[in-house]
Amino acid sequence: MAVLLDPHGRKIEYLRVSVVDSCNLRCFYCRPGNLCKPRSVRGQLSRQQIVQVVAATAKAGIRKVRLTGGEPLVRKDIVEIVREIAKIPEIEDLSLTTNATLLAELAKPLREAGLKRVNISLDSLDGRNFEQITCGGKIQATLDGIDAAFAAGLTPIKINMVVMKGINDHEVQSFARLTHDRDVHVRFIEYMPMLGQDDLWQKHYLSSREIMALCEAVEPMEPWLQEDLSGPARNFRYQQAIGRLGFITPVSQHFCSQCNRLRLTSDGKLRPCLFSAEEVDLLPTLKSGEDLLPLFYEVLQKKPEHAEASPAAQGSRCGPRGMVEIGG
C-alpha cells in the first residue's frame, strides 16, 4: 500500500478539497478585505478534475477526504462529486464541512451517495447574532440542516464554533450544553488572524485556555480517552454527556507535529500547509493528462515542519488568499 511521507517523517493521508470558493453566507472573518461583500465565482475545477485529483492522491496514499468551500453545497453537482469519490476504493473516510443552510434537502441524497458525516460551521445559537456574524443569514435553515443530518445518519455531527471575544463568547456555555443530550461534538476554534484583519483579530481573539475555563464553569470536564491523536482537536466530555467537546488551537498551540494533510483549492492549487503561501498548480497537468504524482511529491517537499518555518508564511497570514479561497 502506497504511503506519502513528508521530509519530517509525517504520514500524509488526509486531503481537504475545496470544491468552490463562493458561499451563500458572508461571515466577516472568512475573507480578508471584503467584509460582507458578495463573493463572485471564479474558475473552479470541474467535477471530473476533482475526482481525478482525489483518485491520483488515493493511489499515492491518501485515505481520508473532506470536501469544503466556500460552501460546498452551493455546487449543483455536489451529490455527484460525493458519489464518484465514494467509489474510489482507497478512500476510507469521506466527509464534508458545511454551514448546513442547504443541508435539509441534501442530507439524505448525500448519505445515499456515500458521504459518511458532516462538520457544521455554526457561530451563534441566537438568531440576531447569527444574522450579524453571517451578514444576513437565517439560523433556522442551519438548525433544519442539523436535524436532517441526524435523520440521515451523517453522524457523529461536529459543530465548529469560531469563538470571538465580544461577539459570541457569551454563547460558549450554551454550545457546550448541546453535548448533554445529543451525540454532537462541539469544537471551539480560536479566531485566526488573516491577511488584512489584524486589528479585528487583536480585538476579538480569545485563547483556548479562556474558552476551556468557560466550559469548565458549566461542570467539570474529563479527557476523551478515545481521542484521535492525528486530529487538531483536544477532546473532552462532561461525565454524563452523550457528545463531547473539542478545542482547536491554531494560534496558541500549533498542532503541526501531528499534521497529516494537504489542501486542494477550488482552482486547482495544492497547498502543503494552511498557514503557508506555498502552493503548486495542478491545472496544467490535469489538462495535459500527465502524471500528477511528481507534483504531489513536490508539494510534500514544501511542507514545513512548523507553520511558522515556511519562508512564504512569514508575515503573509496564509498568503493573499482568504479562508474562503483556501478551503476551511
C-alpha positions in Angstrom: 0.0 0.0 0.0 1.4 3.4 -1.0 2.4 5.8 1.7 3.1 9.6 1.4 5.8 10.8 3.9 6.8 14.4 4.2 10.5 15.4 4.8 9.8 15.3 8.6 8.5 11.8 8.7 4.8 12.6 8.9 2.4 10.2 7.2 0.2 12.3 4.9 -3.1 10.5 4.3 -5.7 13.3 4.5 -6.8 15.6 1.7 -9.1 18.6 2.2 -10.7 19.5 -1.1 -12.3 23.0 -1.6 -14.9 22.4 -4.3 -16.0 26.1 -4.6 -14.7 29.4 -3.3 -18.2 31.1 -3.1 -20.7 30.9 -0.3 -24.3 31.8 0.4 -23.2 33.4 3.7 -20.7 36.2 4.2 -19.1 35.7 7.6 -16.9 38.7 8.3 -13.9 36.8 9.5 -13.7 34.4 6.5 -12.4 36.6 3.7 -10.0 39.5 4.3 -10.5 42.8 2.7 -14.1 42.1 1.5 -16.1 42.2 4.7 -19.7 41.3 4.0 -19.4 41.9 0.2 -20.9 39.4 -2.3 -18.4 36.8 -3.5 -18.0 36.0 -7.2 -17.5 32.5 -8.5 -14.1 32.2 -10.2 -13.0 29.4 -12.4 -13.4 26.2 -10.4 -12.2 22.7 -11.0 -14.7 20.6 -12.8 -16.2 17.5 -11.2 -14.1 15.3 -13.4 -10.9 17.2 -12.4 -11.7 17.0 -8.7 -12.3 13.2 -8.9 -9.1 12.8 -11.0 -7.0 14.5 -8.3 -8.6 12.6 -5.5 -8.1 9.3 -7.3 -4.5 10.0 -8.0 -3.8 11.0 -4.4 -5.6 7.9 -3.2 -3.2 5.8 -5.2 -0.3 7.7 -3.6 -1.5 7.2 -0.1 -4.5 9.5 0.7 -7.2 7.6 2.7 -9.3 10.4 4.1 -11.1 13.2 2.1 -13.0 16.2 3.4 -15.0 18.4 1.0 -15.0 22.1 1.9 -15.5 25.5 0.4 -16.6 28.3 0.5 -19.9 26.4 0.9 -19.7 23.1 -0.9 -23.4 22.7 -1.1 -23.8 25.6 -3.5 -22.3 23.4 -6.2 -25.2 21.9 -8.2 -23.2 18.7 -8.7 -22.1 18.1 -5.1 -24.0 14.9 -4.8 -22.3 13.6 -7.9 -18.9 14.6 -6.6 -19.6 12.7 -3.4 -20.8 9.6 -5.3 -17.8 9.5 -7.6 -15.2 10.0 -4.8 -17.0 7.4 -2.6 -16.4 4.8 -5.4 -12.6 5.2 -5.2 -11.5 2.0 -3.4 -8.7 3.5 -1.4 -10.7 6.3 0.2 -11.8 5.0 3.6 -13.4 8.2 5.0 -15.4 10.9 3.1 -16.8 13.8 5.0 -17.9 17.4 4.3 -17.9 20.8 6.0 -20.9 23.0 5.6 -22.9 25.8 7.1 -25.9 23.5 6.7 -28.2 26.1 5.3 -28.8 23.9 2.3 -28.5 20.6 4.1 -32.1 20.0 4.9 -32.8 18.8 1.3 -29.4 17.4 0.6 -28.6 15.3 3.7 -30.4 12.2 2.6 -29.1 12.3 -1.1 -25.5 12.9 0.2 -25.7 10.0 2.6 -27.0 7.7 -0.1 -24.2 8.8 -2.4 -21.6 7.7 0.1 -20.9 10.7 2.5 -20.0 9.5 6.0 -20.5 12.5 8.2 -20.6 16.3 8.3 -18.9 19.2 10.2 -21.3 22.1 10.6 -20.0 25.7 10.9 -22.2 27.5 13.4 -21.0 30.5 15.4 -24.2 31.5 17.2 -27.4 29.9 18.5 -29.1 33.3 18.7 -30.9 34.4 15.5 -30.0 38.0 15.7 -26.3 37.4 16.5 -26.2 34.7 13.7 -27.5 37.2 11.3 -24.9 39.8 12.3 -22.0 37.4 12.1 -23.0 36.0 8.7 -24.2 39.4 7.3 -27.8 38.3 6.8 -28.0 34.6 7.3 -31.1 32.9 8.9 -30.3 30.5 11.7 -33.4 28.3 11.1 -32.0 27.0 7.9 -28.9 25.7 9.7 -30.9 24.2 12.5 -33.1 22.4 10.0 -30.0 21.1 8.3 -28.6 19.8 11.5 -31.9 17.9 12.2 -31.8 16.5 8.6 -28.2 15.3 9.1 -29.2 13.4 12.2 -32.1 11.9 10.4 -29.9 10.8 7.5 -27.3 9.2 9.8 -24.5 11.6 8.9 -23.0 11.1 12.4 -21.2 11.9 14.5 -22.1 15.5 13.8 -19.4 18.0 14.6 -20.3 21.6 15.2 -17.5 24.1 14.7 -17.7 27.4 16.6 -15.2 30.1 15.9 -15.1 31.9 19.3 -14.7 35.7 19.2 -14.5 37.9 22.2 -17.3 40.4 22.4 -19.2 38.8 19.6 -20.2 35.2 20.6 -18.0 34.3 23.6 -21.1 34.7 25.8 -22.6 31.7 24.0 -19.8 29.3 24.7 -21.6 27.7 27.6 -24.8 27.3 25.6 -22.9 25.5 22.9 -21.2 23.3 25.5 -24.6 22.2 26.9 -25.6 20.9 23.5 -23.4 17.8 24.2 -25.5 16.8 27.2 -28.4 15.2 25.4 -27.3 14.7 21.8 -24.5 12.9 20.0 -22.9 16.1 18.8 -19.3 17.1 19.1 -18.9 20.8 19.7 -15.5 22.1 18.7 -14.4 25.5 19.8 -11.9 27.1 17.4 -9.6 30.0 18.1 -10.2 33.0 15.9 -7.2 33.0 13.4 -5.5 36.2 12.1 -5.9 36.5 8.3 -4.4 39.0 5.9 -5.9 42.5 6.4 -7.6 41.6 9.6 -5.0 42.1 12.3 -7.0 44.9 14.1 -10.1 42.8 14.1 -8.2 39.7 15.4 -6.5 41.6 18.2 -9.8 43.0 19.3 -11.7 39.7 19.2 -9.2 36.9 19.8 -9.9 34.6 22.8 -7.4 31.9 23.7 -8.4 28.2 24.1 -7.4 28.4 27.7 -10.1 31.1 28.3 -12.6 29.1 26.3 -12.0 26.0 28.3 -12.5 27.9 31.5 -15.9 28.9 30.3 -16.8 25.3 29.6 -15.4 24.2 33.0 -17.8 26.6 34.6 -20.7 24.6 33.3 -19.4 21.5 35.0 -16.0 19.7 35.3 -14.7 18.2 32.0 -12.8 14.9 31.7 -10.4 13.9 28.8 -11.9 11.9 26.0 -9.9 8.7 26.2 -10.6 7.7 22.6 -9.0 10.9 21.3 -7.8 10.8 17.7 -4.2 12.0 18.1 -3.9 12.8 14.3 -6.7 15.4 14.5 -6.3 19.0 15.5 -8.7 19.0 18.5 -8.1 18.2 22.1 -11.2 16.4 23.2 -13.1 16.3 26.5 -16.6 15.5 27.7 -18.9 16.1 30.6 -19.3 12.9 32.7 -22.9 12.1 31.8 -22.9 13.8 28.4 -23.6 11.9 25.1 -21.5 14.2 23.0 -18.1 15.7 23.5 -16.2 19.0 23.5 -13.1 19.8 21.4 -10.7 22.6 21.4 -8.7 23.6 18.3 -5.8 25.9 18.9 -4.3 27.2 15.7 -2.9 30.3 17.4 -2.0 29.5 21.0 -0.8 25.9 20.4 0.0 24.8 16.9 -0.6 21.1 16.1 1.9 20.9 13.3 3.7 17.8 14.7 0.5 15.7 14.1 -0.4 17.3 10.7 -1.3 14.7 8.2 -3.0 16.7 5.5 -2.7 18.5 2.2 -5.2 21.0 0.8 -6.6 21.4 -2.7 -8.0 24.8 -3.6 -11.1 25.1 -5.8 -9.0 26.5 -8.7 -6.5 23.6 -8.6 -3.7 24.6 -6.4 -2.3 22.0 -4.0 -1.1 23.5 -0.7 1.1 21.8 1.9 0.0 23.9 4.8 -2.9 26.2 5.8 -0.5 28.9 7.1 1.9 28.8 4.1 1.5 30.7 0.9 3.4 27.9 -0.9 1.3 26.0 -3.5 1.7 24.0 -6.7 -0.7 24.5 -9.6 -2.1 21.1 -10.8 -4.3 22.5 -13.5 -1.8 22.4 -16.4 -1.0 18.8 -15.7 -4.7 17.9 -15.3 -5.4 19.4 -18.7 -2.5 17.7 -20.4 -3.3 14.3 -18.9 0.2 13.8 -17.5 1.1 12.0 -14.3 0.2 14.1 -11.2 2.3 12.0 -8.8 5.5 14.1 -9.2 3.6 17.2 -8.2 2.4 15.6 -5.0 6.0 14.9 -4.1 6.9 18.5 -5.0 4.3 19.7 -2.6 5.4 17.4 0.1 8.9 18.8 -0.1 7.4 22.2 0.6 5.6 21.1 3.8 7.3 22.9 6.7 8.0 21.1 10.0 6.2 24.0 11.6 3.8 26.5 10.0 6.0 29.5 11.1 9.0 27.9 9.5 7.8 28.4 5.9 9.5 31.4 4.3 6.4 32.2 2.4 4.3 32.3 5.5 6.4 35.0 7.3 4.1 37.9 7.6 1.7 36.5 5.0 -1.2 35.4 7.1 -1.8 32.5 4.7 -0.7 34.5 1.7 -3.0 36.6 -0.4 -5.9 34.1 -0.1 -8.6 34.3 2.5 -10.0 31.2 4.2 -12.9 31.0 1.8 -10.5 30.6 -1.1 -8.1 28.1 0.7 -10.9 25.9 2.0 -11.9 25.9 5.7 
